Amino acid sequence: MEIDYSKLGAKGFPQPAERVYLFTGSDDALKREGLARLTDPLLDPSAADFDREARDVGSAGSEDLAAMQILASAGGVPMFSERRVVVVTNIQRLSKEDQDDLAAGLGKLGSLSCLVLIAGAPEYEAGKIKGRSAVSTKLQNAVAKAGAVVVCDAPLAADLKSRAASYLKTLGKTAEPAALEVIVQRAVSAASDRGGAGKGGDLHVLHNELDKAAAFVGDRSQVTRDDALAIGTRGAEENIFALLDAVGNKDAPRALRQVEEMLRHGDKPDAIAARTFVMLARHLRMLWGAKYLAEKRITGAVKGPLPDELQAVLSGEVIGLAMRQAYLLRSLQEQARRWSYDALRHALARVLASDMAMKGGTPIEALGATAPAGDNHAANLQLLVVSLCRG
């Protein structure tokens, strides 16, 4: 079975849930949204840590995770929930042999399993999909036979306008048609920059732009065209959100590509680095807060105020995530699964050390982190990004 996610509608995925799903397509933000819609109803919120397992195929491919390990994990029995949910991201990185082995074993999954395979957006070079950036036909056919292939392609510009209006409504805002046109065009341009996206748009960029617009207008209820233009950023900054997403997912190759794209837009490397340090530190703090909320069993929109003991230790931004931005919170929590608190603490120290070094200071010994040496700001930023992804 194949499901076009854009046509799924408010009812959600067909029930009962299949034993295996494969999310493919060009829009990773849609995949994260679809994953939450699929798996949240299958899990008891109080037992999600027991009945849900998240794995990632590292850049080294099947050296880190093999087909037999995936099948063994998916074959477990849930303790408290309806299904045992196993999510494997970057499945396209598996070797051909492992993809074939995985395809052969899908038919043996039991009725209590829900294996979700997620392929990253295909990478293009000279208009063609690069090797090992797409799932094999054999695995796709096996999933379609045993479960469902969910296609999450970048929405068309016309669809983005209605999505943008709906998303703004959840934030308590509306927008002039001309303002939506400006914001949607940024999402379309971002998808086009990736290559192979046709006339579609990047949903992740769209949501980021709408979040910025809502914050910019403050207490006003409507976003105007002037507002949309005022929050517009140059190309180097527009790629920062894709960089943050890549670092959060510890995807070093993608993060480096985003840094290179930012540096190509002509601004001075030290200016780009300075802005990036600020945004990286903010994103790491948001991951910290999202991880803490997940531990407190808060994974979606909260009805009513958060308990006083949580508000006392969380920043206003993180509280806002829990109150008004359930989709973004789930996305950050998915990234936060890859980070321990020690890793986040060390990552923040690395960003601060790099910032101090760029400004001519010497990082204090108590930071426990060093910064790249020399005055090549572009190379230092690249080294920092790699160290964050590999740390």
LORO-133446 format. One record per residue (C-alpha): x, y, z; residue in one letter. Coordinates in steps of 0.2 Angstrom, whole numbers, plus 5000, padded with zeros to 4 digits. Layout:
<recs>
XYZa;...
</recs>
This chain:
<recs>
500050005000m;500650184996e;499950335006i;500150514999d;500350605015y;499750775008s;498050685005k;497950605022l;496750725029g;496150755047a;495650575050k;497450525050g;498250355045f;497050205041p;496650095056q;497249975062p;499050025060a;500149925049e;501649825055r;502949925045v;502950095037y;504250185026l;504250375025f;505050435009t;505050594999g;505850764999s;505150855015d;505950795031d;504850905041a;503250825034l;504050655039k;504250715057r;502450775057e;501850615050g;502850505062l;502050595077a;500250575070r;500650395067l;501450335083t;500750455097d;499050365097p;499950195098l;500950235114l;500350255132d;501150425136p;501650365153s;502650215145a;503350285129a;505150265136d;504850075137f;503850045121d;504650155109r;506450145103e;507350265091a;508850215081r;509850305068d;510950235054v;512550325056g;513550405041s;514550245041a;513050145036g;512749975042s;514349965052e;513350045066d;511649965063l;511249805053a;509549735047a;509549595060m;509649715074q;508249815067i;507149665065l;507549605082a;507149765090s;505449775081a;505049595086g;504949645104g;503349645114v;502649815121p;502549825140m;501049945142f;500550015125s;499649955110e;501149925099r;503049905101r;503650055091v;505350055083v;505850215073v;507450195062v;508050355053t;509150375038n;508750205033i;509450245015q;511150235023r;511050045025l;512049945013s;511149864999k;511449695007e;510649755023d;509249835014q;508949665005d;509049575022d;507749695030l;506549675015a;506649485017a;506249495036g;504749615036l;503449485032g;503949395049k;503449545060l;502149515073g;500449605075s;501149695090l;502549775080s;502549945072c;504249975063l;504450145056v;505850165043l;506250345038i;507250395023a;508150565023g;507750685008a;508650624993p;510250724988e;510450784971y;512050814960e;511850874942a;509950844943g;510250654948k;509950574965i;511650534973k;512150354977g;511550294995r;510350444997s;508850344992a;508050174998v;508150024986s;506749974976t;506749804984k;506449875001l;505149994995q;504149854987n;504349745002a;503649885014v;502249915002a;501749735002k;501949705021a;501349885027g;501350055019a;502550175010v;502150355015v;502650485002v;503050655010c;503550764996d;503750954998a;501951024996p;501551134981l;501551324984a;499651324983a;499551194997d;500851295007l;499751445008k;498251355016s;499551265028r;500251435032a;498551505036a;498151355047s;499751355056y;499651545060l;497851515067k;498651395080t;499751535085l;498251655086g;498751755071k;498151785053t;499051855038a;498751965023e;498751865007p;500251965001a;501151925017a;500851735015l;501451754997e;503151825003v;503351695017i;502851545005v;504051604992q;505451585005r;504951405008a;504851364989v;506651444987s;507351335001a;506651174993a;507251224976s;509051254983d;509051074989r;508851014971g;507550904964g;506150984973a;505251044958g;503851174963k;503651114980g;504151204996g;505051165012d;503851145027l;505251165040h;505751335033v;503851385031l;503551355050h;505151445055n;504651595045e;502851595052l;503551575070d;504651725067k;503251825060a;502151785075a;503451835087a;503851995077f;502052065077v;501852035096g;500152075102d;499452125084r;498351985077s;498852005059q;500451985049v;500652115036t;501652115020r;502852245028d;503052125043d;503451975032a;504752085022l;505452155039a;505851975045i;506651925029g;508451865030t;509851855018r;510251685011g;511651645023a;510351665037e;508951565029e;510051415029n;510451425048i;508851335052f;509351185041a;511051195049l;510251185067l;509151045061d;510650945055a;511650975071v;510150925082g;510050765072n;511950745073k;512050735054d;513850805051a;513850785031p;512150885030r;512751015043a;514351045033l;513451065017r;512351205026q;513851295032v;514651295015e;513051365008e;512951495021m;514751545017l;514451554998r;513251695000h;514551825002g;514451895019d;516051895029k;516451735038p;516651815055d;514951885054a;514151725048i;515151635062a;514551755075a;512651745071r;512851555070t;513651535087f;512151635094v;510851515085m;511851355089l;511851405108a;509951445107r;509551275099h;510551175111l;509651255125r;507951215117m;508551035115l;508951035133w;507151105138g;506350985126a;507250835133k;506750885151y;504950905145l;504950735138a;505550665154e;504050745162k;502950655150r;502550825141i;502650785122t;501150885115g;500151045118a;499751075136v;497951125141k;498151255154g;499751325162p;501251215166l;501451165184p;502351295194d;503851185197e;504151165179l;503951355175q;505251385188a;506651295179v;506151325161l;506451475150s;504951575142g;505351495125e;505251325131v;503651355140i;502951435124g;503451265115l;502351165127a;500951285127m;500751335109r;501951235097q;501651055100a;502351005082y;503951105085l;504151025102l;503950855096r;505250885082s;506550955095l;506150805107q;506550685092e;508250775090q;508550775109a;508450585110r;510150585102r;510850695116w;511350665134s;511350805146y;513250785147d;513350805128a;512250955128l;513251035142r;514951005133h;514151065116a;513651225124l;515451245131a;516151215114r;515051345106v;515551475120l;517451435118a;517351455099s;516451625102d;517751685114m;519151625103a;518451725088m;518351875098k;520151865104g;519851795121g;520551645129t;519251515135p;519351495153i;519951325159e;518351285169a;517351275152l;518251105149g;518151135130a;519451205118t;519151305102a;519951285085p;521451395083a;521951525070g;521051665062d;520151565048n;518351595054h;517651485040a;518651335044a;518451355063n;516551365060l;516651205050q;517651115064l;516451165077l;514951095068v;515850935065v;516350925083s;514550955089l;513850815077c;515150695082r;515250735101g;
</recs>
